[in-house]
């Protein structure tokens, strides 16, 4: 019997984009279900009763929640193609560490870039560049964080690339000027169809951010 896979997601979510890239890398066919985050569907509430968040993956009737856990699950469930996590236990742990770093640092800092002003905004920009420089150090001279091939850390981080234009426009700074290796890496990732077809248009994301700023009373 063929696998039945459904992804409950929201178009602009970098966390959902992670799952879309992972599924594309594996060549997994799935049904995409766009969710209204202000009026959550009965299916989302049923399948993710704890956090009630996207992305939620439903595989043959069973749900998997939290984006990095879903990416690991996808890697384990469809092992035949495009491994995302390394087989070496230490390298696997290292990949998970950097995925966790991106989750805990990048999202919270970048949210401040488009929700704050003045000193708080300047501090957020400084913190974000420091994060990117740490990631540049981990990338080193490798084409991808995963080495010669797109891997788990690449999948965890590259979805934020389509938000960079919004960060730069709201924060009035240039990421490429500060961290050229990160931009070069992102452009390399975008040459892969699994990435380019999963990431959203940066201008569309920026329009969405402008709506959020109004909603949050920033503008």
N, C-alpha and C positions, 0 to 999 in steps of 0.2 A: 504494500500500500504506500502511495506517495505521501511524503511529509506535507502536512497542512501548516503553513506558517503565516501568521498575521502580525504586523507591527502597528501598535497604537502609538502615534507620534504627533508632533507639531512641527510644521515646516521649518521654522527658523531655529529650532533647538539644536545647539551644537552637540548635545548629548544624544539626541535622536540621530543626527547625521553620523555619529560614530557607528551606530548599529547598521545604518544603511550602507556605509562603506564596507563594514565587515561582511555583510550578506552579499554585497556585490563582488567582493574579492573571492568569496567561496562559490559564487555562481548559484546562490540559493534563490529560488523563485518564491515570492511572498505577496500577500495582500497588504496594501498600505491603507491604514485607516487614520485619516486626519482627525485630530481631537480639538474640541473647543475647551480651552483650559479654564474659561470662566463659567462653563456649563458642562461639567464632566459627564461623559456618557456612562450609562449603566454598565456597559462592558468593561470600561476602564476601572470603575469602582469595584466591580466584581473580581477582576483579574489582578488588581493591585490594591487590595483593601488596606494595606498598612500605610503606604506613602501616597497612594492615589495620584501618582505622577507618571508622566511619559519620560522616556520611552518604556513601553512594556511589550515584551515579545511573547506571543502565544504560539507554542509548538505542539501540535497534536493535542490541543485542549489544555495544556499545562503552561502556566505563565512563568516568565523569568523577568525580574525587575532590576533596576539600577544599571545604567549604561555600561560601565566597565565590567560588571558581572555578566551582562548579556554578551559583550564582546568575547569574554573568556568562554562562555557557554557555546557561542557560535563556533569558536575555534575548536572546542572539544567535540561538538556534535557533528561537525562536517570536517573531519581530519584529512580527507583525501586530497584537498587542494589548498594551496596558499596558506601555510601555517603562519599564524600571527605572533604567537608566543614561542620563544626559543625552547629547545628540548632540555638544555642544560639547566639544572635547578638554580644555580646562582644567577645566571642570565635571566631566567624567568622571574626570580625575585627582584632583580634590578629593574626589569621592565615594569613590574607591578608597582615598584616604588615610584618611578617617574610618572606612571599613570595616576597614582594617588596624589603626587605633587601637583600635577596639572589640575586635578579635581579640587584640591584644597586651596590652591593659591590662585591660579589663573582666573577662574570664574569669579571669585569674590572680589579680586582686585579690579578686574575689567568692568564689573558691574558699577563700581564706584566712579569709573571714568565717565560713564554716561548718566549717572544719577546725582553727581555732586558738582560743586563749583568752588572757585577760590583755592584756598590752601589744601583742602581735602582732595580736590581734583589733582593738584600738583603733586601731592604725596602719592596718590594712586598711580599716576603716570610714572613716577620714579620707581615705585615698587614693581610695576609691570615690566619696565625695562630691566630691572635687576633679575626678575624671574626669567625673562627671555635670555639674558646673558648666561644664566645658569644652564638653561636648556641648550644654548649654543655650545657651552663647554661639554655637555654630555654628547651632543651630536658629533663634535670634533670634525674630522675630515671624512666621515662616512656619508654616503649619499642619503641614507635614511637612518632614523634612530634604530631601526631593525637591521642595520648593516647594508647589505647589497639589495635587500628587498624591503618593501613596505611591511612594517610590523606593528605590534600592539601600541607602542608609544606614539607612532605616527598616526594611527587611527584615533588615539585618544586626543591628540593635539590639533591635527590639521583642520577639523571642523571649525575651529575658532578663526581660521584664516578669512572666512567670508564675513566675519565681524570686524576685521581689522580696519576697514574703511570707516565704519561707524565710530570706532575708538579714536582713530586719527582725526576725524572731522569734529567730533564732540570735544576732543581734548586738545586739538590744534597742535599736533606733533607728528613726526614721521618715524614710523617703526623701522623702515629700511635704513634711514640715516643712522640709527642707533644699533640695529641688529641685522646687518645685511645677510648674514649666513642663514638666519631664520627665514627671511623672504626668499632667498635662493632655494632653500629646502622646500618651502611651501609651493613654489612654482614647479619644482621637480615632481612633487606629489601630484600636482594638478595635471601633469602629463599622463597620469594613469586615469583610465576611463572610470574606474570604480570611485575615484575621488571627484573628478570633474563633474560627473553626472549626479553626484550626491550633494555637493555643496551648492548653496543658494547664491543668487546674484547679490553681490555686496551692496549695490544701490538699493535693492529691495529690502535688504536687512536694515540698512540705514533708515529708510522710510518707516519701518516697523519700530526702530529705536526712537525715532522722533515722536511716534504715537505714544510709546511708553513714557517718554519724558513728560509729555502733557498729562498723561494719566497719573504720574507720580508727583506732578506739580513742580517739576524741575524748571520748565519753561513757562 
